[in-house]
């Protein structure tokens, strides 16, 4: 079952879903979604210094990105064909019986920006900022600003609480993250 605006408001009010900083429900709450804002930290790929990425060779995945911070009021230029990692401004604590579904906002998509490549599921029990996989699919550079509403999350109630919520999984590679983390797929190999 997808939570309505009424259910989202109540879940935040009673602390069932924890979001820090508190969202401005007047602008961020939709009928069944909550908009999340772009954070200040970005991870850009050093493509001119990286010959390839090989998930079976962890050494090819280290040192291939640089973390940068953009101050409030400043912009980040996402160039055509560029792919970066970013995070939401909001730190989310999901309960054991609610998962989230991340989607890009239509207004951002109409500029050519894709907000997530594959990672749309926010598992029950997730705690952290949400990593965004941003790509400019258009032919014109797009300016991104910390604090802009970049994506939305839909909350889905599970039929019962998860036996092993995300923050308790031994394989939870990104639990508690506050900045965009490079892929840890080599841990799976």
C-alpha positions as CSV (number, residue, x, y, z in Angstrom):
1,X,0.0,0.0,0.0
2,X,1.3,3.5,-0.9
3,X,1.1,6.1,1.8
4,X,-1.1,9.2,1.0
5,X,-0.1,12.7,1.9
6,X,-2.2,12.4,5.0
7,X,-0.3,9.2,6.0
8,X,3.1,10.7,5.2
9,X,2.4,13.8,7.3
10,X,1.3,11.6,10.2
11,X,4.3,9.2,9.9
12,X,6.6,12.2,10.1
13,X,4.7,13.8,12.9
14,X,4.9,10.8,15.2
15,X,8.5,9.9,14.2
16,X,7.7,6.7,12.4
17,X,9.6,8.1,9.4
18,X,12.4,10.4,10.5
19,X,13.6,13.1,8.1
20,X,16.3,15.6,9.1
21,X,16.1,18.5,8.4
22,X,12.3,18.5,8.7
23,X,10.8,18.9,5.3
24,X,8.6,21.9,4.4
25,X,5.4,20.0,3.9
26,X,3.8,23.0,2.2
27,X,6.2,22.8,-0.7
28,X,7.6,19.2,-0.5
29,X,4.5,17.1,0.1
30,X,2.5,15.8,-2.9
31,X,-0.6,13.7,-2.9
32,X,1.5,10.5,-2.3
33,X,5.1,11.7,-2.6
34,X,7.6,13.8,-0.7
35,X,10.1,15.8,-2.6
36,X,13.7,15.6,-1.5
37,X,16.3,18.3,-2.1
38,X,19.8,18.2,-3.6
39,X,22.6,18.2,-1.0
40,X,25.9,20.0,-1.2
41,X,28.3,17.1,-1.8
42,X,29.0,15.6,-5.2
43,X,31.2,12.8,-6.4
44,X,32.6,13.4,-9.9
45,X,34.4,10.8,-12.0
46,X,38.0,11.4,-13.0
47,X,37.3,10.0,-16.5
48,X,40.4,11.4,-18.1
49,X,42.6,9.5,-15.7
50,X,40.7,6.2,-15.5
51,X,41.1,3.7,-18.3
52,X,38.2,1.4,-17.2
53,X,36.1,0.2,-14.3
54,X,36.2,-3.5,-13.5
55,X,33.9,-4.8,-10.7
56,X,36.1,-7.9,-10.3
57,X,39.2,-5.7,-9.7
58,X,38.6,-3.5,-6.7
59,X,41.7,-1.5,-7.4
60,X,40.1,-0.1,-10.5
61,X,37.3,1.4,-8.4
62,X,39.4,3.3,-6.0
63,X,40.6,6.8,-6.6
64,X,38.4,7.2,-9.7
65,X,36.2,9.9,-8.2
66,X,36.7,13.2,-6.4
67,X,34.3,14.5,-3.8
68,X,33.5,18.2,-4.1
69,X,31.3,20.4,-2.1
70,X,29.1,23.2,-3.5
71,X,28.1,26.0,-1.1
72,X,24.4,27.1,-0.8
73,X,23.6,29.6,-3.5
74,X,26.4,28.3,-5.8
75,X,25.8,26.0,-8.8
76,X,27.2,22.8,-10.1
77,X,27.2,22.5,-13.9
78,X,26.2,19.0,-15.1
79,X,27.5,18.7,-18.6
80,X,25.9,16.7,-21.5
81,X,26.9,13.0,-21.1
82,X,28.2,13.5,-17.6
83,X,27.4,11.1,-14.8
84,X,27.9,12.1,-11.1
85,X,26.8,10.9,-7.7
86,X,25.2,13.3,-5.3
87,X,23.1,13.0,-2.1
88,X,19.8,14.4,-0.8
89,X,20.0,17.1,1.8
90,X,17.6,15.0,3.9
91,X,18.9,12.2,6.2
92,X,16.1,9.6,6.3
93,X,15.4,6.9,8.8
94,X,13.0,4.4,7.4
95,X,11.0,2.1,9.8
96,X,11.2,-1.7,9.4
97,X,7.9,-1.9,7.7
98,X,8.1,0.9,5.1
99,X,10.2,1.0,2.0
100,X,10.6,3.9,-0.4
101,X,10.6,4.3,-4.2
102,X,12.7,7.1,-5.6
103,X,11.8,9.0,-8.8
104,X,13.1,12.0,-10.5
105,X,10.9,15.1,-10.7
106,X,9.3,15.7,-14.1
107,X,10.5,19.3,-14.1
108,X,14.2,18.1,-13.8
109,X,13.6,15.3,-16.4
110,X,12.4,17.9,-18.9
111,X,15.8,19.5,-18.7
112,X,17.4,16.2,-19.7
113,X,18.6,15.2,-16.2
114,X,18.1,11.6,-15.0
115,X,18.1,11.3,-11.2
116,X,18.7,7.6,-10.8
117,X,20.1,5.0,-13.1
118,X,19.0,1.9,-11.3
119,X,18.8,2.5,-7.5
120,X,15.2,3.4,-7.0
121,X,14.5,1.3,-4.0
122,X,15.0,2.6,-0.5
123,X,14.9,-0.5,1.7
124,X,12.9,-0.8,4.9
125,X,15.3,0.1,7.7
126,X,17.5,2.4,5.6
127,X,19.2,5.2,7.5
128,X,21.2,7.8,5.6
129,X,21.1,10.4,2.9
130,X,19.9,9.0,-0.4
131,X,22.5,8.7,-3.2
132,X,21.4,10.1,-6.5
133,X,22.9,8.8,-9.8
134,X,22.6,12.0,-11.9
135,X,23.2,12.1,-15.6
136,X,22.6,14.8,-18.2
137,X,21.1,13.0,-21.2
138,X,20.5,16.3,-23.0
139,X,22.9,18.3,-25.2
140,X,22.9,21.5,-23.1
141,X,24.7,21.9,-19.7
142,X,22.3,22.1,-16.8
143,X,22.9,24.1,-13.6
144,X,22.1,22.3,-10.4
145,X,21.8,24.1,-7.0
146,X,22.0,22.7,-3.5
147,X,18.6,22.8,-1.9
148,X,16.6,22.5,-5.1
149,X,13.9,19.9,-5.1
150,X,15.5,17.2,-7.3
151,X,13.5,13.9,-6.7
152,X,10.5,12.5,-4.9
153,X,10.0,9.5,-2.7
154,X,6.9,7.3,-2.5
155,X,6.5,5.4,0.8
156,X,5.2,1.8,0.5
157,X,4.0,-0.2,3.5
158,X,5.2,-3.8,3.7
159,X,2.7,-6.5,4.7
160,X,4.8,-7.1,7.9
161,X,8.1,-5.7,9.3
162,X,11.3,-6.9,7.7
163,X,13.1,-9.6,9.6
164,X,16.4,-8.0,8.7
165,X,16.0,-4.3,8.0
166,X,18.7,-2.6,5.9
167,X,20.7,-1.1,8.8
168,X,21.0,-4.6,10.4
169,X,22.1,-6.4,7.2
170,X,25.8,-7.5,7.2
171,X,25.9,-6.6,3.5
172,X,24.6,-3.1,4.0
173,X,27.4,-1.3,2.3
174,X,25.9,2.2,2.4
175,X,24.1,2.3,5.8
176,X,24.4,5.6,7.6
177,X,26.0,7.4,4.6
178,X,26.1,11.2,4.6
179,X,28.0,11.7,1.4
180,X,27.8,9.9,-2.0
181,X,29.9,6.7,-1.8
182,X,31.6,5.1,-4.8
183,X,30.3,1.7,-5.8
184,X,31.3,-1.1,-3.5
185,X,30.3,-3.8,-5.9
186,X,33.7,-5.5,-5.5
187,X,32.5,-6.6,-2.1
188,X,29.9,-8.8,-3.9
189,X,32.5,-10.6,-6.1
